[in-house]
Each structure stands twice: as structure tokens, then as C-alpha cells.
Amino acid sequence: METVKQAVNYVSESVQGAASGASHEANKEVAKDSNVNASTRLTAAKDAIGDKFEQKGHDSRAEVHKQAAKN
């Protein structure tokens, strides 16, 4: 039963990591867009950095759950 729980947690963290990665890319594009006002670009850049940290955290937790499911 613990293996199933770890597998579900792995999938959940993987999905959340992918969503954070997609958000990171979208925010990065807004930050680079010279047709957008400076305030919006700065906010998007800040959000892109936060998204990248979230993605790395989710990816790390996914790997922990993956290894736990194997044992």
C-alpha cells in the first residue's frame, strides 16, 4: 500500500513540476516582450524566477517519491 501512495505522490509532484515549468516559460516570454509595459515585465520576471524554484522543488520531491516507490 505504501508503494501505491508513493507512486501517486510521484505523479502528483511530476504534474505540478510540469505546470510550474510551463508557467515559468510563459512568464519568461512576457518578461522579454518589449511591447508590454515595464511593470508587467518586471512582475513576469519575478514570477518566472519563483516558478523555476517551484519546479525544482516539485521535481526533487517527485524523485524522492519515485525512489521510495521502488523500495
Secondary structure in CASP SS format (residue, H / E / C, confidence):
PFRMAT SS
TARGET T0000
AUTHOR 0000-0000-0000
METHOD secondary structure of the structure
MODEL  1
M C 1.00
E H 1.00
T H 1.00
V H 1.00
K H 1.00
Q H 1.00
A H 1.00
V H 1.00
N H 1.00
Y H 1.00
V H 1.00
S H 1.00
E H 1.00
S H 1.00
V H 1.00
Q H 1.00
G H 1.00
A H 1.00
A H 1.00
S H 1.00
G H 1.00
A H 1.00
S H 1.00
H H 1.00
E H 1.00
A H 1.00
N H 1.00
K H 1.00
E H 1.00
V H 1.00
A H 1.00
K H 1.00
D C 1.00
S C 1.00
N C 1.00
V C 1.00
N C 1.00
A H 1.00
S H 1.00
T H 1.00
R H 1.00
L H 1.00
T H 1.00
A H 1.00
A H 1.00
K H 1.00
D H 1.00
A H 1.00
I H 1.00
G H 1.00
D H 1.00
K H 1.00
F H 1.00
E H 1.00
Q H 1.00
K H 1.00
G H 1.00
H H 1.00
D H 1.00
S H 1.00
R H 1.00
A H 1.00
E H 1.00
V H 1.00
H H 1.00
K H 1.00
Q H 1.00
A H 1.00
A H 1.00
K H 1.00
N C 1.00
END
